[in-house]
Amino acid sequence: MDPLSISASVIAHVPASLAVRGKGVKLIAPLQHVLAELCDLVDELTTLQVLLITTFCMIASATLSLERDLEIIAEELHALCQ
C-alpha cells in the first residue's frame, strides 16, 4: 500500500475505534456502580451476620443462666418439701 492509502485507512479507523471505545465505556460505567453496590451489600450482610451471632450468643448465655437458676430453685423446693 502506498503511504496515502495507509494514512487514509488510519484516519478512517480512528473515529471507528473511538466510537467503539466510547460504547465500551458506556457499557462498563454502570457495571462499576453495580460492583460498588454489591460491595456495600456484602458489608451490610456481614454486619447483620455479626449482629445475629452476637444476639444468639446473648440469648444462649441468658438461657443457660436461667436453666442454672431453675435447677437451684428446684433443688431448694425439693429440700423444703422433705
N, CA, C and O atoms as CSV, one atom per row, in Angstrom:
chain,resi,resn,atom,element,x,y,z
A,1,MET,N,N,0.845,-1.189,0.000
A,1,MET,CA,C,0.000,0.000,0.000
A,1,MET,C,C,0.884,1.243,0.000
A,1,MET,O,O,1.967,1.273,0.583
A,2,ASP,N,N,0.393,2.227,-0.654
A,2,ASP,CA,C,1.136,3.483,-0.693
A,2,ASP,C,C,0.852,4.278,0.585
A,2,ASP,O,O,-0.157,4.036,1.247
A,3,PRO,N,N,1.715,5.206,0.932
A,3,PRO,CA,C,1.550,5.977,2.171
A,3,PRO,C,C,0.229,6.724,2.261
A,3,PRO,O,O,-0.324,6.874,3.351
A,4,LEU,N,N,-0.278,7.188,1.143
A,4,LEU,CA,C,-1.548,7.918,1.158
A,4,LEU,C,C,-2.700,6.987,1.531
A,4,LEU,O,O,-3.586,7.377,2.292
A,5,SER,N,N,-2.699,5.772,1.010
A,5,SER,CA,C,-3.737,4.789,1.335
A,5,SER,C,C,-3.661,4.393,2.803
A,5,SER,O,O,-4.686,4.246,3.469
A,6,ILE,N,N,-2.442,4.221,3.302
A,6,ILE,CA,C,-2.257,3.880,4.719
A,6,ILE,C,C,-2.789,5.005,5.598
A,6,ILE,O,O,-3.496,4.757,6.575
A,7,SER,N,N,-2.451,6.231,5.253
A,7,SER,CA,C,-2.922,7.386,6.031
A,7,SER,C,C,-4.437,7.474,6.005
A,7,SER,O,O,-5.061,7.733,7.033
A,8,ALA,N,N,-5.028,7.263,4.851
A,8,ALA,CA,C,-6.485,7.321,4.725
A,8,ALA,C,C,-7.131,6.212,5.543
A,8,ALA,O,O,-8.168,6.419,6.174
A,9,SER,N,N,-6.520,5.048,5.527
A,9,SER,CA,C,-7.052,3.920,6.290
A,9,SER,C,C,-6.989,4.199,7.791
A,9,SER,O,O,-7.944,3.925,8.518
A,10,VAL,N,N,-5.869,4.740,8.249
A,10,VAL,CA,C,-5.715,5.079,9.674
A,10,VAL,C,C,-6.725,6.138,10.066
A,10,VAL,O,O,-7.368,6.038,11.110
A,11,ILE,N,N,-6.864,7.156,9.225
A,11,ILE,CA,C,-7.815,8.233,9.515
A,11,ILE,C,C,-9.237,7.682,9.584
A,11,ILE,O,O,-10.038,8.143,10.397
A,12,ALA,N,N,-9.557,6.715,8.754
A,12,ALA,CA,C,-10.901,6.125,8.755
A,12,ALA,C,C,-11.117,5.249,9.990
A,12,ALA,O,O,-12.230,5.182,10.511
A,13,HIS,N,N,-10.078,4.586,10.455
A,13,HIS,CA,C,-10.226,3.670,11.590
A,13,HIS,C,C,-10.223,4.373,12.949
A,13,HIS,O,O,-10.812,3.862,13.902
A,14,VAL,N,N,-9.583,5.511,13.053
A,14,VAL,CA,C,-9.517,6.211,14.344
A,14,VAL,C,C,-10.908,6.575,14.863
A,14,VAL,O,O,-11.209,6.250,16.011
A,15,PRO,N,N,-11.771,7.230,14.086
A,15,PRO,CA,C,-13.107,7.537,14.620
A,15,PRO,C,C,-13.903,6.280,14.972
A,15,PRO,O,O,-14.650,6.260,15.950
A,16,ALA,N,N,-13.733,5.235,14.167
A,16,ALA,CA,C,-14.453,3.991,14.450
A,16,ALA,C,C,-13.981,3.387,15.769
A,16,ALA,O,O,-14.791,2.929,16.575
A,17,SER,N,N,-12.671,3.390,15.982
A,17,SER,CA,C,-12.157,2.821,17.233
A,17,SER,C,C,-12.560,3.679,18.427
A,17,SER,O,O,-12.824,3.147,19.505
A,18,LEU,N,N,-12.611,4.995,18.251
A,18,LEU,CA,C,-13.065,5.873,19.334
A,18,LEU,C,C,-14.542,5.642,19.643
A,18,LEU,O,O,-14.955,5.693,20.801
A,19,ALA,N,N,-15.333,5.387,18.600
A,19,ALA,CA,C,-16.758,5.119,18.806
A,19,ALA,C,C,-16.944,3.815,19.574
A,19,ALA,O,O,-17.773,3.737,20.480
A,20,VAL,N,N,-16.174,2.795,19.212
A,20,VAL,CA,C,-16.253,1.511,19.919
A,20,VAL,C,C,-15.809,1.690,21.363
A,20,VAL,O,O,-16.427,1.145,22.276
A,21,ARG,N,N,-14.746,2.449,21.572
A,21,ARG,CA,C,-14.247,2.704,22.928
A,21,ARG,C,C,-15.305,3.432,23.746
A,21,ARG,O,O,-15.538,3.100,24.908
A,22,GLY,N,N,-15.944,4.428,23.134
A,22,GLY,CA,C,-16.987,5.187,23.830
A,22,GLY,C,C,-18.149,4.297,24.236
A,22,GLY,O,O,-18.676,4.421,25.341
A,23,LYS,N,N,-18.552,3.392,23.337
A,23,LYS,CA,C,-19.642,2.466,23.661
A,23,LYS,C,C,-19.210,1.500,24.757
A,23,LYS,O,O,-20.004,1.146,25.628
A,24,GLY,N,N,-17.965,1.080,24.711
A,24,GLY,CA,C,-17.453,0.178,25.752
A,24,GLY,C,C,-17.451,0.846,27.113
A,24,GLY,O,O,-17.819,0.230,28.113
A,25,VAL,N,N,-17.038,2.101,27.153
A,25,VAL,CA,C,-17.038,2.847,28.419
A,25,VAL,C,C,-18.462,3.009,28.929
A,25,VAL,O,O,-18.713,2.895,30.129
A,26,LYS,N,N,-19.395,3.277,28.017
A,26,LYS,CA,C,-20.802,3.424,28.424
A,26,LYS,C,C,-21.347,2.117,28.994
A,26,LYS,O,O,-22.187,2.138,29.894
A,27,LEU,N,N,-20.884,0.994,28.483
A,27,LEU,CA,C,-21.339,-0.302,28.991
A,27,LEU,C,C,-20.689,-0.636,30.332
A,27,LEU,O,O,-21.333,-1.222,31.202
A,28,ILE,N,N,-19.434,-0.272,30.502
A,28,ILE,CA,C,-18.694,-0.626,31.717
A,28,ILE,C,C,-19.030,0.300,32.881
A,28,ILE,O,O,-19.043,-0.146,34.028
A,29,ALA,N,N,-19.298,1.556,32.621
A,29,ALA,CA,C,-19.556,2.528,33.697
A,29,ALA,C,C,-20.674,2.081,34.636
A,29,ALA,O,O,-20.483,2.144,35.850
A,30,PRO,N,N,-21.828,1.633,34.142
A,30,PRO,CA,C,-22.872,1.163,35.067
A,30,PRO,C,C,-22.442,-0.074,35.855
A,30,PRO,O,O,-22.873,-0.268,36.992
A,31,LEU,N,N,-21.599,-0.906,35.257
A,31,LEU,CA,C,-21.137,-2.098,35.962
A,31,LEU,C,C,-20.285,-1.732,37.166
A,31,LEU,O,O,-20.323,-2.426,38.182
A,32,GLN,N,N,-19.516,-0.651,37.069
A,32,GLN,CA,C,-18.727,-0.204,38.214
A,32,GLN,C,C,-19.649,0.219,39.345
A,32,GLN,O,O,-19.348,-0.023,40.514
A,33,HIS,N,N,-20.768,0.848,39.011
A,33,HIS,CA,C,-21.746,1.251,40.025
A,33,HIS,C,C,-22.359,0.017,40.676
A,33,HIS,O,O,-22.553,-0.023,41.891
A,34,VAL,N,N,-22.661,-0.988,39.859
A,34,VAL,CA,C,-23.232,-2.233,40.386
A,34,VAL,C,C,-22.228,-2.918,41.308
A,34,VAL,O,O,-22.606,-3.436,42.359
A,35,LEU,N,N,-20.964,-2.924,40.927
A,35,LEU,CA,C,-19.931,-3.532,41.762
A,35,LEU,C,C,-19.846,-2.828,43.111
A,35,LEU,O,O,-19.721,-3.484,44.145
A,36,ALA,N,N,-19.912,-1.507,43.109
A,36,ALA,CA,C,-19.881,-0.755,44.366
A,36,ALA,C,C,-21.091,-1.092,45.225
A,36,ALA,O,O,-20.971,-1.231,46.442
A,37,GLU,N,N,-22.255,-1.224,44.600
A,37,GLU,CA,C,-23.464,-1.580,45.351
A,37,GLU,C,C,-23.358,-2.990,45.922
A,37,GLU,O,O,-23.792,-3.238,47.047
A,38,LEU,N,N,-22.785,-3.912,45.154
A,38,LEU,CA,C,-22.599,-5.272,45.659
A,38,LEU,C,C,-21.649,-5.292,46.852
A,38,LEU,O,O,-21.877,-6.022,47.817
A,39,CYS,N,N,-20.594,-4.499,46.791
A,39,CYS,CA,C,-19.660,-4.413,47.922
A,39,CYS,C,C,-20.364,-3.849,49.151
A,39,CYS,O,O,-20.158,-4.339,50.261
A,40,ASP,N,N,-21.188,-2.826,48.964
A,40,ASP,CA,C,-21.960,-2.269,50.077
A,40,ASP,C,C,-22.912,-3.309,50.654
A,40,ASP,O,O,-23.067,-3.405,51.871
A,41,LEU,N,N,-23.543,-4.082,49.790
A,41,LEU,CA,C,-24.471,-5.119,50.241
A,41,LEU,C,C,-23.737,-6.193,51.043
A,41,LEU,O,O,-24.234,-6.646,52.074
A,42,VAL,N,N,-22.568,-6.597,50.578
A,42,VAL,CA,C,-21.774,-7.587,51.312
A,42,VAL,C,C,-21.398,-7.041,52.685
A,42,VAL,O,O,-21.451,-7.771,53.674
A,43,ASP,N,N,-21.020,-5.768,52.758
A,43,ASP,CA,C,-20.696,-5.150,54.046
A,43,ASP,C,C,-21.904,-5.159,54.974
A,43,ASP,O,O,-21.776,-5.473,56.158
A,44,GLU,N,N,-23.067,-4.819,54.448
A,44,GLU,CA,C,-24.283,-4.808,55.270
A,44,GLU,C,C,-24.635,-6.214,55.749
A,44,GLU,O,O,-25.031,-6.400,56.900
A,45,LEU,N,N,-24.492,-7.197,54.869
A,45,LEU,CA,C,-24.786,-8.577,55.257
A,45,LEU,C,C,-23.803,-9.082,56.309
A,45,LEU,O,O,-24.189,-9.824,57.212
A,46,THR,N,N,-22.546,-8.688,56.199
A,46,THR,CA,C,-21.552,-9.071,57.200
A,46,THR,C,C,-21.891,-8.453,58.546
A,46,THR,O,O,-21.792,-9.115,59.579
A,47,THR,N,N,-22.291,-7.187,58.538
A,47,THR,CA,C,-22.696,-6.518,59.775
A,47,THR,C,C,-23.914,-7.203,60.379
A,47,THR,O,O,-23.977,-7.405,61.592
A,48,LEU,N,N,-24.872,-7.557,59.549
A,48,LEU,CA,C,-26.068,-8.252,60.025
A,48,LEU,C,C,-25.706,-9.615,60.606
A,48,LEU,O,O,-26.262,-10.021,61.626
A,49,GLN,N,N,-24.786,-10.317,59.970
A,49,GLN,CA,C,-24.358,-11.619,60.470
A,49,GLN,C,C,-23.721,-11.480,61.854
A,49,GLN,O,O,-24.002,-12.280,62.747
A,50,VAL,N,N,-22.871,-10.479,62.035
A,50,VAL,CA,C,-22.247,-10.245,63.342
A,50,VAL,C,C,-23.317,-9.943,64.383
A,50,VAL,O,O,-23.258,-10.452,65.502
A,51,LEU,N,N,-24.290,-9.118,64.018
A,51,LEU,CA,C,-25.378,-8.780,64.939
A,51,LEU,C,C,-26.169,-10.024,65.329
A,51,LEU,O,O,-26.488,-10.211,66.503
A,52,LEU,N,N,-26.485,-10.869,64.364
A,52,LEU,CA,C,-27.245,-12.087,64.647
A,52,LEU,C,C,-26.453,-13.056,65.524
A,52,LEU,O,O,-27.016,-13.660,66.437
A,53,ILE,N,N,-25.176,-13.210,65.262
A,53,ILE,CA,C,-24.343,-14.093,66.080
A,53,ILE,C,C,-24.251,-13.564,67.504
A,53,ILE,O,O,-24.348,-14.333,68.460
A,54,THR,N,N,-24.063,-12.253,67.649
A,54,THR,CA,C,-23.998,-11.644,68.978
A,54,THR,C,C,-25.309,-11.847,69.726
A,54,THR,O,O,-25.306,-12.199,70.905
A,55,THR,N,N,-26.426,-11.625,69.043
A,55,THR,CA,C,-27.742,-11.813,69.664
A,55,THR,C,C,-27.932,-13.267,70.073
A,55,THR,O,O,-28.412,-13.540,71.174
A,56,PHE,N,N,-27.564,-14.198,69.207
A,56,PHE,CA,C,-27.686,-15.616,69.527
A,56,PHE,C,C,-26.861,-15.966,70.761
A,56,PHE,O,O,-27.336,-16.681,71.644
A,57,CYS,N,N,-25.629,-15.466,70.825
A,57,CYS,CA,C,-24.767,-15.757,71.979
A,57,CYS,C,C,-25.357,-15.189,73.265
A,57,CYS,O,O,-25.306,-15.836,74.311
A,58,MET,N,N,-25.912,-13.993,73.193
A,58,MET,CA,C,-26.523,-13.390,74.381
A,58,MET,C,C,-27.731,-14.201,74.841
A,58,MET,O,O,-27.906,-14.430,76.038
A,59,ILE,N,N,-28.558,-14.633,73.906
A,59,ILE,CA,C,-29.739,-15.433,74.253
A,59,ILE,C,C,-29.309,-16.782,74.827
A,59,ILE,O,O,-29.886,-17.253,75.807
A,60,ALA,N,N,-28.302,-17.402,74.222
A,60,ALA,CA,C,-27.814,-18.691,74.717
A,60,ALA,C,C,-27.256,-18.546,76.128
A,60,ALA,O,O,-27.497,-19.399,76.982
A,61,SER,N,N,-26.517,-17.477,76.374
A,61,SER,CA,C,-25.959,-17.232,77.708
A,61,SER,C,C,-27.065,-17.004,78.726
A,61,SER,O,O,-27.016,-17.548,79.829
A,62,ALA,N,N,-28.064,-16.204,78.365
A,62,ALA,CA,C,-29.180,-15.936,79.276
A,62,ALA,C,C,-29.969,-17.212,79.542
A,62,ALA,O,O,-30.400,-17.445,80.671
A,63,THR,N,N,-30.161,-18.034,78.526
A,63,THR,CA,C,-30.887,-19.299,78.691
A,63,THR,C,C,-30.137,-20.227,79.638
A,63,THR,O,O,-30.743,-20.848,80.511
A,64,LEU,N,N,-28.837,-20.323,79.470
A,64,LEU,CA,C,-28.021,-21.165,80.345
A,64,LEU,C,C,-28.095,-20.677,81.783
A,64,LEU,O,O,-28.213,-21.476,82.712
A,65,SER,N,N,-28.026,-19.376,81.963
A,65,SER,CA,C,-28.124,-18.795,83.307
A,65,SER,C,C,-29.483,-19.092,83.926
A,65,SER,O,O,-29.564,-19.445,85.102
A,66,LEU,N,N,-30.546,-18.951,83.149
A,66,LEU,CA,C,-31.891,-19.248,83.658
A,66,LEU,C,C,-32.053,-20.729,83.984
A,66,LEU,O,O,-32.718,-21.080,84.958
A,67,GLU,N,N,-31.453,-21.593,83.182
A,67,GLU,CA,C,-31.520,-23.031,83.469
A,67,GLU,C,C,-30.837,-23.348,84.795
A,67,GLU,O,O,-31.352,-24.139,85.584
A,68,ARG,N,N,-29.677,-22.734,85.044
A,68,ARG,CA,C,-28.977,-22.939,86.321
A,68,ARG,C,C,-29.826,-22.441,87.482
A,68,ARG,O,O,-29.962,-23.120,88.500
A,69,ASP,N,N,-30.399,-21.245,87.321
A,69,ASP,CA,C,-31.259,-20.698,88.380
A,69,ASP,C,C,-32.449,-21.614,88.641
A,69,ASP,O,O,-32.821,-21.835,89.794
A,70,LEU,N,N,-33.040,-22.142,87.590
A,70,LEU,CA,C,-34.189,-23.036,87.734
A,70,LEU,C,C,-33.798,-24.326,88.456
A,70,LEU,O,O,-34.558,-24.826,89.285
A,71,GLU,N,N,-32.626,-24.862,88.147
A,71,GLU,CA,C,-32.144,-26.059,88.844
A,71,GLU,C,C,-31.956,-25.788,90.336
A,71,GLU,O,O,-32.333,-26.611,91.171
A,72,ILE,N,N,-31.380,-24.645,90.668
A,72,ILE,CA,C,-31.171,-24.283,92.082
A,72,ILE,C,C,-32.509,-24.143,92.790
A,72,ILE,O,O,-32.682,-24.647,93.900
A,73,ILE,N,N,-33.450,-23.466,92.160
A,73,ILE,CA,C,-34.782,-23.278,92.760
A,73,ILE,C,C,-35.470,-24.628,92.939
A,73,ILE,O,O,-36.101,-24.871,93.968
A,74,ALA,N,N,-35.353,-25.510,91.942
A,74,ALA,CA,C,-35.968,-26.835,92.040
A,74,ALA,C,C,-35.359,-27.622,93.196
A,74,ALA,O,O,-36.076,-28.300,93.933
A,75,GLU,N,N,-34.041,-27.536,93.357
A,75,GLU,CA,C,-33.378,-28.226,94.478
A,75,GLU,C,C,-33.836,-27.654,95.816
A,75,GLU,O,O,-34.082,-28.404,96.760
A,76,GLU,N,N,-33.950,-26.328,95.902
A,76,GLU,CA,C,-34.404,-25.698,97.149
A,76,GLU,C,C,-35.842,-26.092,97.462
A,76,GLU,O,O,-36.164,-26.379,98.615
A,77,LEU,N,N,-36.710,-26.109,96.453
A,77,LEU,CA,C,-38.099,-26.521,96.662
A,77,LEU,C,C,-38.177,-27.988,97.084
A,77,LEU,O,O,-38.959,-28.357,97.960
A,78,HIS,N,N,-37.364,-28.802,96.454
A,78,HIS,CA,C,-37.340,-30.222,96.809
A,78,HIS,C,C,-36.894,-30.390,98.262
A,78,HIS,O,O,-37.451,-31.208,98.995
A,79,ALA,N,N,-35.888,-29.614,98.674
A,79,ALA,CA,C,-35.407,-29.692,100.059
A,79,ALA,C,C,-36.480,-29.213,101.029
A,79,ALA,O,O,-36.611,-29.771,102.119
A,80,LEU,N,N,-37.243,-28.199,100.663
A,80,LEU,CA,C,-38.304,-27.687,101.537
A,80,LEU,C,C,-39.450,-28.690,101.674
A,80,LEU,O,O,-40.093,-28.761,102.722
A,81,CYS,N,N,-39.699,-29.449,100.634
A,81,CYS,CA,C,-40.811,-30.403,100.652
A,81,CYS,C,C,-40.487,-31.653,101.461
A,81,CYS,O,O,-41.393,-32.432,101.759
A,82,GLN,N,N,-39.262,-31.865,101.816
A,82,GLN,CA,C,-38.917,-33.089,102.552
A,82,GLN,C,C,-38.914,-32.874,104.008
A,82,GLN,O,O,-38.644,-33.804,104.769
